[in-house]
Amino acid sequence: MARIAFLTYGILREPWDHPETKGFVDRIEGSFAQAEQSAGFIDRHRGVDGQNWGPPAISRFYDEQMHAGEAATLSLWSDLESVCAFAYRGIHGEAFHNRRNWFLKTEWPT
């Protein structure tokens, strides 16, 4: 059975604890909750201590010397329609539409 791995990746304009990123940070838990309650959601990577999906990999685009921080999520879905419904609606959709407020414009897909 096919699955969809949904990876999001961005580089914050400011550090995680900066007031300019608060709008993004405040939406994280709600976005995770929305995903977990969505049709088609299977699981998400919960960090090194949360499950054994293997060690995290750092994107080839990330340069620790140049950027305040990276934000990345990885989730597993049963179908593309479910991913799209989650990504573009609700709290995640709102954050997606406002991403330019918190993230650097990149030369690669996020």
Secondary structure as GFF3:
##gff-version 3
##sequence-region A 1 110
A	DSSP	beta_strand	4	11	.	.	.	ID=ss1
A	DSSP	three_ten_helix	19	21	.	.	.	ID=ss2
A	DSSP	alpha_helix	22	25	.	.	.	ID=ss3
A	DSSP	alpha_helix	28	36	.	.	.	ID=ss4
A	DSSP	beta_strand	41	44	.	.	.	ID=ss5
A	DSSP	beta_strand	70	77	.	.	.	ID=ss6
A	DSSP	alpha_helix	80	87	.	.	.	ID=ss7
A	DSSP	alpha_helix	90	97	.	.	.	ID=ss8
A	DSSP	three_ten_helix	99	101	.	.	.	ID=ss9
###
